[in-house]
Amino acid sequence: MTAITGTAPYIWLVFFVPGAIILFVRSQLTTGRLPPPSERLLSYLIVSAIYLALTLPFVDYQPELGLSNLSSLSWIIWLFVIPAVVGIILAVLWGRIHDFLVKIGLRLVHPVPNAWEWKFSNVDNQWVLVTLIDGSEVAGYLGSKSFISSDPSERDIYIH
């Protein structure tokens, strides 16, 4: 039982941390949906498993010694640095990946969670007329110094 308990931290590190880092970094660089908290562990596990399947052949792994023969620097690079880089790459390429999957016939959930974010994610400088909940209207120039919140609980707009 001691051997299983001793390996538990490694199992958590290997099967959840890379997926959590990949998804976190990607979500910080893109507009899109995050899984609900109840489904995040499963998402981390799935992404980590894919990451492991792709990277484990390149790790100097000796089954009789386990993964403990990796140096501390190797662990840090393999479990933290490379997943962060993968998250950045996914964020950059996500539009193309999404378009390709749609083109081959897969019906995907739209990566932008609502019309508000979709409309204001690629706004050129323009004059706007905003109608507030109480029916009043505010007009102004929506330019590079303007801000439109993407937080679903706060729909802030600053029109410069």
N, C-alpha and C positions, 0 to 999 in steps of 0.2 A: 504493500500500500504506500510505502514511503516513496518508491520510484514514481508512482503515478502522481502523487502530491507534488513531488519535486519538479515534474515536467509541466504541471498545470500553467504556471506563468508563461512558459515557452509556447504552449498551445494557444493561449489567449493572444500572445504577441503575434504569432505566425498567422493565425486564422482570422483575426479581427482588425489588427492595427493597420496593415497595408490597405485594406478596403476602406477603412474609416478615413485614412489620410487621402487616398485617391478621390473619394467622393467629396470630402470636405474641400479640398483644393479646387476641384472642378466646380463645385457650387459657389465658391467665392469669386470665380472668374466668369461665370455664365449666368444668364437668367434662366431659371427653370425650376422644376419641381424637385423638392427633397422628399424622400419617403417619410411617411408619418413616423413618429418616435417608436411606435410599436413594431414597425417593419424595418427599422434601421439595422438592427443586429443581423437580420437575415440578409439584407443588402450588403453589409460589411463582409459577412461570411462568403457570399457568392462572389463578390469582387475580389476578395482575398484569395479564394480558391482559384480563380482564373489567373490572378497575378502569380500565385505559386506554381501553377501548371506551366506558365510561360517563363518563369525565372529560375525555378529550382534546378533545371538542367545546367545552368551556368554557375551554380553555387558549388564550391569545393565541398561536397557532401560525402561523408563516409558513413554508411548505414550502421556499422558496428560502433561508431563513436557518437552518432546522432548529430544534431545541429550544434551541439555544445563546442565542437572543435573550431567554430568560426571565431575570429577575433572580435573584440568589442567594436572596432571600427567597421568591420564587415557587417556586423549585426545592424549598426546604426545606418550604414549606407543601404543595406538590403531592405530593412524594415521601415525606414523613415525617408531617406533621401530619394531613392528611386521611385517609391510611390508618389511622392510630391511631384516629381518630374512627370510621371505618368498622368497625374491629375491635370497638370498644366497642358500636356499634349492633348488629352481628351477635351479640355475646354477649348483649345484652339481648333481642333478638328471636329468638334461635336456637330456643327451644322452640316458638314459634308457627310459624316457618318449617318446622321438622321435622314438627309436627303437620299443617300444610297439605299438605306433600309426601306424607305417609302417607295423608291423606284422599283425595287425588286418585289413589291407587293405586300409588305408588312404594314399593318395599320397600327401606328404608334400613338401614344398619348402625346399631344402637342407639348413641346418643351417649355413654352411660355404659359404660365398657369392661368392668366386671365387676359381679357381684351385690353384692360388698362395698361398693363405692362407691354403688351404687343404693340399697341399704338404708340406709346411714348418711348419705346426702346430705340427707335430709329427716326426720331423727329429731326427734320432740318429746321433751320432758323425760319420762323414764320410767325405771323400774327395769329392769335387765338382768341376765342370767345368761350369762356368757361361758365357753365350754368351750375350753380351750387344747389345743394339739397333744398334750401328754402326758396328756390326759384330766382334768386338774384343772379345777375350776370357780372362777370369781371372780364375785361378785355386787356390784352397786353401783348408784348413781343416775347415769344418763347425762343430765347437764344442760348448761347453757350454759357451764360451766367445764370440761367434759370435752373430750377430743380424740380423734379417730380419724383415723389417717393414711390418705392416699389414695395414698401411694407404693407401687407394686406390689412393690418389693423389701423394704420395711419395713412390716409390718402392726402398727404401734404403736397401743395403746389406753391412754388415761388416763381412768379413770372417777372422777369427782369424788365 
